[in-house]
Each structure stands twice: as C-alpha cells, then as structure tokens.
Amino acid sequence: MYVSSTLVSLVQAQALRNSDLMMNITAPISAVDPAYTEADDRRILVVDDEEPVRRLFVEYLSQNNSCASAANAQEALELLSQESFALVITDIQMPGLGGIELLRKITERYPDTAVIIVSGVDRTQRVIDAVRVGAFDYLIKPIDLDVLSLCVERALERRALLRNARRYKRDLENRNAELSRQKSELERLQTQIAHNAKMASLGQLVAGIAHELNNPAGFIYSNLALLKERISSLETYLSAADKISLPPEIAEQIAVLKRKTNHQSMVADLSAMVDDCYGGAERIRDVVQNLRLFSRLDEAEFKRVDLHEGIDSTLRLLSQYYTGGRIMLKRDFGHLPQVDCYAAQLNQVWMNLLVNAAQAIGDATGEVKIKTRREGQNVVATISDTGSGIAPENLKRIFDPFFTTKAVGEGTGLGLSISHSIVQRHGGNLAVRTVPGKGTTFIISIPIEGDRGCSPEKSFEWRMK
C-alpha cells in the first residue's frame, strides 16, 4: 500500500494515476530535444537521513539514471554547489536543516533543479505548502518504487519541457532580432539600389541635356566674342569718322541722321548689351560645365579627383540657397591631395549635406562653413551650420532610411542614409555633432588611398553575405 498526493492529485488523483501506470515508466524522457541535451539531464540526488532508504532509492533509480546521495541538507547543498543535478529527492524531516528549508534554497539558487518531497506526514496543508514553495510532487512513505520511478520520470520530463521552452523562446527572440536586422538591411539595400538606378538615369539625363546645350551655347559664346570685337572696331571707326571734315550740306545730313537714330546712346547701349549677352553666355557655359562635372558620367570609374572641385561645382548648382545674401557661406579649404573615389557619389554627399545645412537655417539668417583638412592618411571635410540643431531623441536615427523630421512631402528621409552608405562604401566615416538651437556639424572622413575594388556592386554583394 502507498499514498501519493500533489495539487493535481487533489483534483483527479486516481484517474491520472491509472493512466500513468499504463506508460512504460522506464522509457527515456520524451521531452528532451537532442539539440538541448545536457550531461546532467538524468542526474538525481537522494537526500535522507536514513541510510537504508537512500540505498534503496539509489539502487532502484540507477537503472536509468546517474544517482548520488546525501545524509542531510547541508551535505546536499555542498554537492549541488559542486555538480549539477536535474532532480533532488529529499526527506522532509532531517536533523538540522529540514526538507522544506532545503527546498527553498534549491528553488532560489538552482531554479533548473526539480525537487520531490518524501515524508511520512500525510497532511493536505503540508502538501500544499510544499508545492507552493516549488516542489514538483509530495510522496508519502512508505512509497511504491514503481510510483517513485513514474514520479521521477514526470519530474524530469517537466524540467526538460520548461528548460526547452525557455531556450526555444530565447532562440526565437534571437532569430527574430536577426530577421528584423536583415529585413532593415534588405530594405536599406533595396532603397540604395533603387536610388542608384534613379541617379544613374538622372545622370544620363543631365549629361544628355548638358551635351545638347553645349553646342548651341558654344556657338553663341564664340559668336558673341567675335561680335564684341567687331563692335569695338566699329566704335573705333565711327569715332575716327566723326573727326573728318565734311562739306556743310553732308555734315548737316549726317547730324540729322544721328539725331534720329540717337547715335551716341545707341553705340553705348549696343556695347553694354553685347557685354550682358556675353556674360549670360558665360553663365550658360559654366552651368553646362557644372552639370557635366556633377554627373561625371565620363568619370564613373574609381579614380583620383580633387574634392574641392566637386564641392565648388555642387555649390554653384545650389546657388538658389547661397546667393541670396541670407546665408553666409564660408570656405576654409586646406591643401588636399587628390583622393581615390567615385566622384559623382561624393558630389551627391556634398549636395545632400549642403542642402540640409541650408534648410536647417530656414528663413532666418545664418552661416554655413565648409572646412577641409588632411589628417594622416585621410582627408576630413566638415560642413557646419548655425541652424536649429538636431533633437537628442532623433540623433540616433538620422542615418536610418526614411527617417525625417520634415513635413510630409518635404523630405523622403533618404539623403543622410544614402550619404552615410556612400561614405562607408569608400571606407570612410560620417559622424555628426549637434547642439539643439545652435547648429549641427557633419564630419566626413575619407581615406586618400581608397580600395579600387570597392565598387557599388561588390559592396552590395558583401552586405548580402
């Protein structure tokens, strides 16, 4: 005869017991995932002050488990501190530290270790108290060994289920985090690819327009230069002709003609108009050259370029921001060597940062400063503005794709993200310093001797690995 009680047993003891006894009680734990199997999964510690009981339990359970024994709670705690056990079977009444106190310490120090209480006290409240503290089961002496074996198997199975559930949860969280990171990276790469395709199309369009404008602008510019020379010669001739003495009748006719045609002002106006047209033709020529320089389809390969040339050409294209007198532009260019880079991509970086600097100032008056220096094997360019700065809560997200603080329709949130990617592709670094209400500084550092094998396509392949 034996008596066994648990919280579950209090509700449906006999029904569960009958079904459990039909199981193969010596079968291995079915809940153990081979990927999470550990050496201590079947290690059991028997704690009892009666040596015959300890020996009986150990001999019987050793058929399928690795067992050890302890004569008291203190000895059990010492063994637990030295080795890992999956299960502790402990008597409740022992000299010194009792079974309930041992249960509390095991639950606190070794939460992965299951505990079965063995006692000769058959009181429901004692059972409930033990289970509340953390015991898996509460068995009453004398104990049927088959029931003990069944209880051990179920305790080990429950422990394996709980441990595996925690590990599955942790692995799932790690995988979700990795999937989220890969998704963000894929979205960024897709955005970069789409943007590169748009920029390539835009570059071809700009280069085509520049080519089509270049020929007629060249005709106008050349002919205006020749026309200016001819008008100068004509002025010299007319000035000399005015000094020639003519018969009174002819001189009078010429004087009347001069008054009708407003000869004096006409010559001066003609010269001024030619000068204006010549200046306009020069501006058209410069715009065409700047468009070709910015698109740089003829310099799409990785080559040495002058960064100052790219910054200046970009500034000329951004004249709408920097020629109205509202924003003071300061250049502090150092002596820089030519740099290995994709010139068109760096021009895009300059444009994004200079537009952001002007927009940060807004409708107020302010200052934008561009400073370049050589630092060791790198060139460093800083673009500073006296705008509103960046809020601390936004600072960590400014390089994220699609993040923008501008109103809907005013910004895509891609400028800084793409600029950051371009600088990184060149082996450099893009950093930011800001003081809310006082301004922002972007620091671009690029190696002078770049990696000529770091093409956009190879960079994409490397990021996808």
HELIX and SHEET records of a PDB file:
HELIX    1   1 LEU A    7  LEU A   21  1                                  15    
HELIX    2   2 PRO A   34  TYR A   36  5                                   3    
HELIX    3   3 GLU A   51  LEU A   61  1                                  11    
HELIX    4   4 ALA A   73  GLN A   82  1                                  10    
HELIX    5   5 GLY A   99  ARG A  109  1                                  11    
HELIX    6   6 THR A  124  VAL A  133  1                                  10    
HELIX    7   7 LEU A  145  ASP A  242  1                                  98    
HELIX    8   8 PRO A  248  THR A  261  1                                  14    
HELIX    9   9 HIS A  263  SER A  295  1                                  33    
HELIX   10  10 LEU A  297  GLU A  299  5                                   3    
HELIX   11  11 LEU A  307  LEU A  317  1                                  11    
HELIX   12  12 SER A  319  TYR A  322  1                                   4    
HELIX   13  13 ALA A  343  ILE A  361  1                                  19    
HELIX   14  14 PRO A  392  LEU A  395  1                                   4    
HELIX   15  15 GLY A  415  ARG A  425  1                                  11    
HELIX   16  16 PRO A  456  MET A  464  1                                   9    
SHEET    1   A 6 VAL A   3  SER A   5  0                                        
SHEET    2   A 6 ASP A 137  ILE A 140 -1                                        
SHEET    3   A 6 ALA A 114  SER A 119  1                                        
SHEET    4   A 6 LEU A  87  ASP A  91  1                                        
SHEET    5   A 6 ARG A  43  VAL A  47  1                                        
SHEET    6   A 6 SER A  66  ALA A  70  1                                        
SHEET    1   B 2 LYS A 303  VAL A 305  0                                        
SHEET    2   B 2 VAL A 339  CYS A 341 -1                                        
SHEET    1   C 5 ILE A 327  PHE A 333  0                                        
SHEET    2   C 5 GLY A 366  GLU A 375  1                                        
SHEET    3   C 5 ASN A 378  ASP A 385 -1                                        
SHEET    4   C 5 GLY A 439  PRO A 447 -1                                        
SHEET    5   C 5 ASN A 429  VAL A 435 -1                                        
END                                                                             
